[in-house]
Amino acid sequence: MAPLAHRAAYLSLARLANYGLMLVSPIVLARVLTVEDFGRYREFLLYGTVLQSLGGFAIYDSLLYFIPAHPESPWRIVRQTTVLTFCATLVTSVALVLFDLATGGAVVGPYLWQLVLYLMLSTNLDFWEMYWLSNHRSAAMFGYSAGRLLARLAVVTVVATATRDVATIIWSLIAVEALRFVGSAIAFLRFDASAREPVLNEPWRGQLRFCLPSGTGSFIANVNRYFAGIFVTKMLGAASLAQYAIGRFPEPVIAIVRNALSTVVLPEMVRRGRDNPEVQLALWKRATAMNAVLLLPVIVLVIRYADIAVVTVFGRNYEAAAPLMQIFMISIFRECFDFAPALRAMNKVSPLVYSNIVALVGCAIGMVVLTPRFGINGAMAAAVLSTFIDGIWQAHSVARHLGKTTAQLIPWSSIGRTLVAAIVACAVVVSPLWTDTFGFAGVVLAGATYMVAYVVSLKLLRVPEAELLFASVRRTVVGSKA
């Protein structure tokens, strides 16, 4: 278990680093750019992310399967993967150009050629993370991921501060990816040992058969995730997208907390519950209750102090993002129930695809109904609604495969007591005296006081999963001192 936990820790750190650009750069860019210009920059990143999902098509992820399956020919697998990725990005680029030109620029507007360059340079020859992970070189993977992130972050923030020009910022981001592409090409030519490795039995068919369903699922999931943002920018404009992006600012932090638990729990579910679904369910319930212990106080504090936090961090131009952030935090309660590990442990991944399709349809209907009436707040509400649709579909799928009711999946006792603890602790943050007296510093003081009250309430209510977390923290602290 130690090597597995070690790799899981590095993977979680890498994910944290990758979210750094989302967390740090919006704070800087929101301050130095106008709301409209910040929205235009976010629009470019939004299109770029969706195109990377389609162009990459989860092909690099297949290295985690095929390199261990063919340990005698890792570089042949890598070379084949780079060819497949180039073909996928080329097809995606050509389709984007044809579609955008045919619609008179209605798809991506003025960003067409920048997006083509960004897709080709950022996606191709970017196999290193998965290559190192598949060879148990987690430290190298983390160094590459963090180094790339820091370079992007440094260039974007410096250029934005110096020029305050969106076009220049976008071109600087493309330049960083161009340098990475050249460096990766040089390294690939130096280390490629495919000519000396055995020929693969199924050089293309096996990998294509693996990538088509996983790539389709990954693309649909990303479209579902970013559909609301695309709808906002197309219907309400770049300035509204800027407010919407700030409203979802806590999302990366939530993803880190939840995914860290999922990364550790999934292998345990497979190893300990391979022939016993009840053991898998027990482990999943424990992880769900732990998610609630960790996430519920975040929901409470962000909803309580979103107004002052948004204005202090991003400026008064983003006051409209505070209610958006409060609405978005409702979706975090759904994030406590991560059904994906349970489905993957049972080797049932098709429900994940279907749930994203259903959620996408629900989001589209919600956008059409709510946005005209409530504006951008309605758009955020529709996005939140789609997450619950996704969760309900997955919960039904897990219950059906286990032969149980949906209600039997939920650890009601632990969730209920955790919810009571979170509500009882609210007594210390209801009063406005914290912020009236200390300003934004009062948010920090109130948050710390709330967490003390919350932990005390959890201990008094004897939430088992909270006790496990407390014990883990104690062991870590004692071990570090030793």
Secondary structure, DSSP 8 states (H G I E B T S, - for coil): -HHHHHHHHHHHHHHHHHTHHHHHHHHHHHHHS-HHHHHHHHHHHHHHHHHHHHHHTTTGGGHHHHHHH-TT-HHHHHHHHHHHHHHHHHHHHHHHHHHHHHTTSTTTGGGHHHHHHHHHHHHTT--HHHHHHHTT-HHHHHHHHHHHHHHHHHHHHHHHHHH--HHHHHHHHHHHHHHHHHHHHHHHHHH--GGGS---SSSSHHHHHHHHHHHHHHHHHHHHHHHHHHHHHHHH-HHHHHHHHHHTTTHHHHHHHHHHHHHHHHHHHHHHSTT-HHHHHHHHHHHHHHHHHHHHHHHHHHHHHHHHHHHHHH-GGGTTHHHHHHHHTHHHHHHT---HHHHHHTT--HHHHHHHHHHHHHHHHHHHHHHHHHTHHHHHHHHHHHHHHHHHHHHHHHHHHHT--GGGGS-HHHHHHHHHHHHHGGGGTSSTHHHHHHTHHHHHHHHHHHHHHHHHHHHHHT-HHHHHHHHHHHHHHHHHH-
